[in-house]
Amino acid sequence: MAKQEPAGPAATQDARIVFQPSGRRGTFPLGTPLLDAARALGVYVESVCGGRGICGRCQVSVSEGAFAKEKLTSSADHLGPVTEAETRYARLRELKSDRRLSCQATIQGDMVVDVPTDAQTNRQVVRKRAEAVKLDADSAIRLVTVSIAEPDMDMPLGDADRLLAALAAETGLAGLTLDTPLLSRVQSVLHVGNWRVTAAIWQDDAAPPCVIALWPGEKRTAYGLAVDIGSTTIAAHLCDLSTGRTVTSAGTSNPQIRFGEDLMSRVSYVQMNPARLPDLISTVRAAVDALVAKLVADVGATRDDVLDAVFVGNPIMHHLFLGIDPTELGGAPFALAVSGAVHTTARALDLELNPGARAYILPCIAGHVGADAAAATLSTRPFEAEALTLVVDIGTNAEIVLGTRERLLAASSPTGPAFEGAEISCGQRAAPGAIERIRIDKDTLEPRYKVIGLDEWSDDPAFAEKKDQVGVTGICGSGIIEAVAELYLAGVVTQDGRIDGRLAAKSPRIVQKGRTHAYVVASEGIELVITQTDIRAIQLAKAALYAGVKLLLDKLGNPEIARIRLAGAFGSYIDTKYAMILGLIPDCELSEVSGVGNAAGTGARMALINRGERRTVERVVREIEKIETALEPKFQEHFVNAMAFPNKVDPFPRLRSVVTLPEPAGEDDPPQDEADTGRRRRRRRA
């Protein structure tokens, strides 16, 4: 635990901290940052910037007074002095007088800390549905039942050797070996089974076949595990290895979120707290292990029935799950510790499966294009397509694959966490109470919206009766996309992304916020407002993604894209029309744009149930051309053009054939707000 050393006797003192509303409590050395204390207790506080005092999402307040139940006296004076980072944040943004940044504030005495609603990490809805996979079962695991002769004085061959001989005769496999941990169990299993046993034989790639598990009598079913480890959610599927059928699925939030909201903040956290690296590793492994318990319970199986596992994830999650320090991925040249497929055992990953269970981790494509992108490529198969296909997994770091059977390219773009709500003033993850759909009347500028957890829209009389069941707590990624697009279509937001303050005379929804304007979506309870800063965050994120796609198109000679496949939960739940209106994705026939669900999880299941798919993805990854967007000179030009809605230079004819887009504002139009006035005056003075 990070520790500040006060002078004198106080250096040995600890303070008692209680976090509300969770009620979690603990004792910490003086000088401990409040954010570290929250993480240690599992109190979920958002932190996007890795504890540098930049994002402002980790705000907390201290309750004043004596708390008899807690037997402590709490005071804001029990926090360390305000830091330079907090002063800078308060000057540039809003920091209420009773708030502190928990990454900066240090513990100097007992206190009760309140985590405000807007600083709590919302428990998101985890999308865990398994897409249908049509694939012949040919897993790395084979169950074989054999009977062997009892030991004989005239046949001194050992029980294990006679077992291997019987299995070789039954299967025709040469070079069959026995997993060393099984040696101590062979005789007892043979005796219990009365010399008839079922062996699980593992064989993958060039490795010799190996008996990894043994049961008395006949066993007909063995299971495999396919897991997509995302930065915010983990999705796991249990498959019958003999049939290839997915029997159950489960998902959970990635508990690493308490160390950083997005991937780079976790890298930053490890850089600043290298001694805590084992905590990040054990946290994600424990989450996967907990999912295993749920999956096997769902089908009445045991952990011992799970014999193989396949894992995918972005490069940083890939490294952390394997126990590798990811800090090299935090800066150029973004070097991977390992990029090829990894063959290991489940026990090496601290997973409680069958003692002999194997694990396979798909290869990574590049420093920021991971095994999850490789799995998504495997499941969507652009490498077999005649038509130019774009596959995009939209997350904090968008992974892009573009091409045909002739040529395939891949890149990543730093979109940041805006699409997940982390950089939006009223943003949150997809959880009950989050606005997921929104429409804005072009004449009145009045909104109507739909929240997760309720079927009714806000203009339905039944909505008012039911909304207290979930509340209206924020706007999730799909809602943010629709909100900004609807504001653009309604003329509230201009093509260059400015909120037109002149419309305040038309609607009370347009309000002054400092030197700019904002749009009020809802004001009952928690006020939900789309600010100018929010619009800019969406522009920056979508421009980064679009510029990455344009770079790949440049490499191919700028052909027209025939198909777009959006992978991941966010890509599957956004409205593709609104994504195109914003210019998040290139122009394409809307009928050819679709979400493909958890394509990474689907690819993981394919690699689990068919060994041939492992060889396919290994070959494809070797052949993919990797483009590093940070090194491409045209990235900035594409980025600047993509800041406009939908784009400054690309005409989007297919989109315009089905949607009427606003005409660009003229050069002589007056400014919309004071900030614009200042910018124009500065240009004139120049």
N, C-alpha and C positions, 0 to 999 in steps of 0.2 A: 504494500500500500504506500502510495506517495506520501511523504511526511515532511513537514516543515519543522525545523528544530527551534523552538522557543528557548530563550535563555532561562537558566535557573531551574528550580524544582518542577516547573510546569512541563518540562520536557518529557516527564514520565507519565503525565496525566492523560486520561482518556475522557471523551465526552459521549453522552448518551443521546442518540438521534432517533426521532420517530417521524416516519413519513406518513402523511395523510393525503388522500383518503384510504390508502391501502392498509394503514396500520402497522406496516413492517418497521421493525426497530432493531437497533444494534449499537454497539459501543465501538468508537473509532479513536485513533490517536489524534491529538490536536494537530492541526495543519493539513488534515486530509481534505481534498476537494470534495464538495458535496456530491458532485456527479459520480465520483468514485464510490462514495458511500452508497448512493442509490443503486449503482450497478452491483455492488457486493451483496446487497439485500434483494436483488431481483426487482427493484422498483423501476418501472419502465418510463424513462424520461428521454425525449427525443434529443439527439445531438447529431447534427449533419456535418459539422466542420471538424470533428475529431478533437474537440475540447480546446479550440483556439479562440473562442469568444467572438466568432464571426457570424454564425447563423442565428443566434438568439433564440433557438428552439428549446433550450434547456432552462428556461426561466422558472424560478421558484420564489416563494415568499416564506417568511418566518412568522409563525404565530407568537404573539407577545403574551406574557403572563405566566402565572403559576398553574401547573397542571397536576392536580392532586392524584388523579388516576395514574399518571406517568411518574409521579414523584419527582418532578423537575420543574425548573423555572426557565422558560424560553424567552429569548430576546434576540432581536436582530443584531444587537451589539455583540452577540456570540459568533458572528461571522467575521472573517478577516476583512481588512480594508478594501474598498472598491479599487479594482485594478485599472490599469490604463486601457486594457481591452474593453472593459465594461463602459468606461467613460467614452471611448470612441464609438461603441455601439449605441449608447444613449444619445450621442450627438447626431449620428447619422440616421438612426431609426428611432422607434418608440420603445422606451423601457420605463414602465411605471415606477413611481417613487418607492413602492414597497416591494419591487421585484429585484432579484439578483440573478446573474448567470451562474448556474450551479457548477459549471466547469471552471469558473474563476473564483467563486466564493469558497473560502476554506473554513473548516470547523475550528472554532476557538472556545466552545462551551456547549452545554446541553441545549437542545432546542427541538421544537416540533416544526417540521418543514412541510409546507403545503405545496403539492404539485398541482398547479392550476389545470383546469380541463383542457385548455389549449396547449399545454405542454405534455400531456400524457400521451403515450403511444397507444393509438386505438387498436383494439384487437380486430385485425382484419378478417374478412371472409376468405377462407382458403379454398381456392378452386382445385378440386382433386379428381374430377371426373377422368376416367381412362378412355381415350379415344379407341375405337375399334381397330384392331390390327389383323390383317389377313396375311398370315405367314406360317409356313410349315414349321412344326416344332422340331428343332435339332439342337437341343441345348448342350452345354458342356457336361451335363450330369446324365448318367445312364444308370438305371436301377436293374440289377441282375440278381436273380434268385438261383442258387445252386445247392446241391447236396454233395457232401464230400464223405469219403470213407473215414471210419473211425480209426484212431491210431492203432498201430500194429507193431508187435515186437520185431517182426521181420521187415517193417517199413519205417525206418527211423526218421523219415522226413518230418520236419516240424509242422505243426498245425497251420501256421501262417503260409508256409510254402505249399502245403497241399491245397489250401484255399486259393492261392494265386494260380496254381496249376489248373484247378477246376474252372476258375473264372476265364482263364486263357482259352481252355478247351471250349467253353460255352460261347465266348465272344469272338474268338479268333484274333484278339489283340496281342500284339507282341510287346515285350518289354514292360509288362504290367508290374507296378510296384505298390507297396503298402505304405500309407502315410505313417510316419514314425509314431505319433501319439496313439495309434490304434494297436500297436504291438502288445501293450499291456492288457488289452481287452479281448483279443482274438479268442483265446481259449474259453473265457467265461461266456461269450456270446455263442460260440459253437455248442457249448454244453447246454445252455438254455434253449437253443433252437433245435436240440437233438440232431446236430450235424447238418441242419438245413438253415441257411442264412440268406439275407439279402444284402448285397454290397452296392454302395454308390460309387461308381467309377467316374472320375473327373478327367476330361481330356480336352485341351484347348490349344490351338495353334500347333507349334512344333514340340510342345512339352509332351513327355511320355505319359501314357495313361496311368492313373494312380487311384487306388482304393482309398477314399477319404472318410467313409462312414460304413458302419456295419450294424445290422439288426438281426435278432433271432427270427426265424420263420420267414414269411413272405410279407413284403412291404410294397405297396403299389403306388404310393403318392409321395412326391418330394416337391418342395417349393423353392422358388427363387424370388429375390427381392430386386426391384428396380427403383432407384431413387434419384430424383432431380433436386439437388441442393441449391436453392436460389438464395439470393441475399436477403430476401424478406420472408419467403415461404419455402417449406420443404414438402414435396409431394412424393409419396411412396406407394408402390403397387406390389401386391403379392401375386405371383403367377404359378400355376401348375406347370411344372417343367415337362411333364409327359405330353400334355395337350397344348400348351402355350396359352391357355386361357387365363385371363386376369380374374382372380377370384374375389379380391377386395382391394380397396384403395383407402388411403388416409392422408391427411395433410395437417401441417401445424405451422405456426409462425416460427421463423428462425430466431431463436433466443439470443443470437449474437447481436441483435438490434440494439441491445442495451450498451454495447460497446461502440456503436456508431450506426447512424441511420442508413448510410450507403457504404459501398465497398471501400472507396478511398478514405472515408473517415475511419474505417476499421484499420486500414493500413497505417493511417496517421496515428491511431491509438497505439498500435504495436510499436511504431517508431518511437513514440514518446514514453511508452511503458513496456519495454522489451521483456520484463519479468512476467508480464501478464499474458504472453503468447500462449502458454499452456492452458490458460483459462478459455481463450477463444477456441482452441482445438477441442478441449473436453466438452465445452458447451454444445458445439454442433454435433459431435459424436453422440452425446447423451440424448439429444433431441431425436436423432435417427434411431437410436436404440429404443427410445420410448415408443416411437411409431411401430417398431417391430413387435413390441408387446401387444399393441392394439390390433395389428393386422392378424397375427396368429390367433388371438382370442376371437376375432370375428369369425374364423372358420373352424374353430375347435381344434386347432393344431398346436404344436409346441415349437419353441425356438429350435429344438433339435431337428425339426423337419425342414428347416431352411438351409439349403446346401450351397447356394450360389447367390451372388449379389453383383449388381452393376450400378455404378454411380456416375452421374454427370453433374457438372456445375461450371460456373464461370471461372476464369483462372484463379481468382483470389480465393473463392470458396473451395475450389479444387485443391489448392495448396494447403489451405488451413485444414481441410478434412484429412489430407495425407500427413499432416503434422509438419508442414514446411512453412518457414517464415516467408510471408508474402511481400516483404518490404521492397524487394528488387522490382516488383511490379508497380511500385509507386512513382517511378520516374524512368525516363529514357535510359537505356534502350528497352525497358519493359521485359527484362530477361526472365523467362520461365526456368524454374529449376529442373523440370522435366516436361516434355511436350508429348512424347509418345504414349501409347497405351500402357497402363500399369497393371500387372498381374500380381496380386498379393493374397493374403488370407484375411478373413473377417476378424480373427482374433488380433491381428496386427493393427486393426483399426478400432480396437476396443469394443467390438460389437459382439453381443451375446447371441450367436447363432450356433449351429452344430459346430463342435470343436474343429472339424475338418473343413468347414465351409470356405469356399474360395471367393475372391472379390476381383472384379475387373473394372477399371476406370478408363473411360473412353479418352482418346487423345485430344489435346488442345490444338487449335488451329494456329493461334498466335498469342502474343502477350496479353491482348485484351479481347481475344475471340476464343472462347473456351470450349471445353468438352460439351457444354450444353448446346453451343452453336453447331458443333459436329453432330450431335444427336438430332438436332432439329433438321440439319441437312440430310441426315440419313432417313428421317421419316417423311420429309417433303420431297426428296429425291429430284432436285433440280439438275443433278448430274446425269439424269436419264431423259430430260425434257428436250423436245425440239424447240418449243417456244421459250423466249427469254423470260426467266422467272426470277422474281425478287423475293427473298425470304428475310424477314426482319423480326428480331426478338427485341421488343422495346422495353428497356429497363433503365436503370441508372447509367448503364453503358450500353447503347444500342449495338447489337451485333448484326451485321449485314452480310448476306451471301447473295450473289447475283451471277447468273449465267445460264448455260445450256449444257448439253452433253458434250459440246465441243470445247468449252472453256468455262471455268468457274473461278470467281474472284471473291475474296472476303475482306472485310474491314470492320472497324468499330468506330463509333462516334460518341464523344462524351456528352450525352444528353443531360446528365445530372438527375436528381431525384424529383424534378418538378412534376413529371407525369404521375408520380406516386403521392403528390401532395406536400412533399417536404419543403418546397421553396415557395409555397403558396400560402398567403396570410390566413386563409380559412380552409386550407387543404388538410386532408387526412387520408388514411388508407381506407380501402373498401371494407367498411364495417357497418353494422346496423346504425341507421341514422344519417349516413352519408348520402348526399345528393349524387345520384348516378346518371340522371337524365334531366335535361332542362330545355325549355322552349321560351322564347321571348317574342311577344307580340310586336310587330314592326311599327304599328300605329301608336299604341299606348306605352310601349316599352315595359309592360308588366310581364313578370316571369311566371311560369308554372313549372313545377319540378316533381320528380319522383325520387324517393329515398329508398335505400336498401332496407329491406325488412317489411315494407308495405307495398301492396299492389296498387293502391290508389295514387293518382296524381294530386298535387296540392290544391287544385281548383275543384276537386271532388268533395262534396259535403262530408263524406265519410272520412276524409283525410283528417279533418279537424278533430274528429272523435277518436281516431286511432293514433295520432302522431305522438302522443305521450308514451306510447308503448316503446318507441325507439328514440324519440326526439329528432331534432334536425340539428346535427352536430358539426357538419362541415361538408366539404365537396371532395369526392374522390377523383381519381384520374380520369375516368370516362366522363364524369360530370364537368370537370375542368375543360376538357377538350370541347364539349358541346357548349359550355357557357361562353367561352371565348369566340367560338365560331358563330354562335347565335348573336353575340354582341356585334360582331363584324357584319353579319347579314342584315342586322337591324340598323346599321349605320352608327351605332354608339362608338365602335372602334373603327378607326380609319385603316386603310390598307397598310400604312407603315406602323400600325399598332398603337396609335394614340387614342385615348379616350376623349371624345369631343365634349368639352365642358359647356359648349353652347346649348347642349340639350338639357342642361339643368333647368332651363326655363320651361321645357316641355314635360319633364317628369321629375318627381321628387326622388326617383331611384338614382339619379345622377347627383352625387354630392361632392363637395369640396373636401379634399384630404391633403392638407398642407398646401403645396404649390401645384398639385395635380388634382385630378378628379377620380372618382371611383363609382362603381355600380353596386347598389345594395340589392342582394338576392333575397335575403330574409332578415328580419329585424326582431322577431319574437324570440325571447330567450337569448341565445348567443347570436350576435349580429354577424352575418356572413356577407362579406364585401369582396368584390373583385377590384383590386387596386391597379394602378398603373404599373407598379412593381411586379404584380402577378402577371400582367400581360407581357411584360418584358421577359420574365422567367420562361414563359411558354414559348415566346419567340426564340429565345436563345436555345432552348432545348430542341425545338422542331427544326431550327436552322442547322444545328449541328448534325442531326440525323439526315436531313435532305442533302446537305453538302457532302456527306459521306457517300450517299447513293450516287450523287452526280459524279464524284470522282471515279467510281467504278464504271459508270456509263461512259465517261471519257475514255477509259482504258479500252472499252469495247467499240469505240467509234460512235457513241451516242445513238444506239438503236432504240426503237420503241419497246417499252416493257409490255409484255403480253399478259403476265399474271403477277399478282402480288399476294403473298401469304404472310399473315401477321401471326407470329407465334407468342406464346406466353399468355398469362391471365389478362394482362392489360391489353395486349393486341387483340385478344379474342372478345373482349367486352366493350371496346370502343366502337362507335358507329363509324364505319369506313367512310361514309359520305362526309362526315364532319372532319375526319382526319385529313381528307383530301382538300376540303375547303380551307383548312388552316395551312396546307402545304406541308403537312407532316410526311406525306408520302407522295410520290410522283403521280402525274396524270396517267390514268388507265381506265379502261372500261370498268365501271363500278361492279358489274356482274362478275368480273374476274378478280375482284379483291375480296378476300375472305380471311377470317380467323381460323387457325388450325389447332386451337386449344394448346395444351401443354405438349408441344411438338418435341421438346427436349425429353420429357418423360416418356413419350411414345417411342422415341429413338432408343432410350435406355431399355425399354421392354423388348424391343426388337433385338437388341444385342444380347439380351438375357436369354431369349427363347430360341435364338438361332445363331450358332457360331459363325456361319457364313456372313452374317451381317457385321460381325466384328471385323472380319477381314475386309469387307466392303468399305466400312467407315475409315479404317486405317489407310486403305489405298486412296480414297477420295481426299482425305486430309493431306496426304503427301502431295497430291496433284493440285490442290487449291493454291491459287496465287494470292499471297497475302499483301495487302496494300496498307501502309502505315499512313493514316490521314495526317498526322502531325508533321510529316516530312514532305507532303505534297504542296507545291507552291500555289496551286489553284484552289486549295481548300478555302482560303480566306475570301476569295472572290465569290465562290459558290455560297459561302456562309452569309455574306452581306446581302446577296440577292435573295436568299431564302428567308431573311428576316421579315420580308413583306408577306402579306396574306393574299393569295396563296404563295406568290413568288413575284419578284420584281421584273423578271425577264421571261420566264417560262409561261406560255399562254394558257395551258390547261384546257384545250379545246373539248376534250371528252367530258370534263366536269362541267364546263359552261353549256354543254348541250342538254344538261339535265337540271342545272342549278343556275339561277340568276344571281350573279355576283355584283356587288356594288361597284360603281365606276370609281376609278382613282380620283382623289381630290385634286383640284386645280392648284397651280402654283400661287395664284392670287388669293386663295382662301385665307381668312384671318386665322391666327393661332388659336388653339383650343384652351390653353391654360398658361399660367404665369411662367412655368418652366420653359414652354415653347417660346414665349415672348423673349425671355432672356437669351435663349439660344439664337433666335433670329437677330436680336440686337447685337450679339457678339459677332455674328457673321457679317452684319453690315459694317460694324466698326473695323473688322479685319479688312 
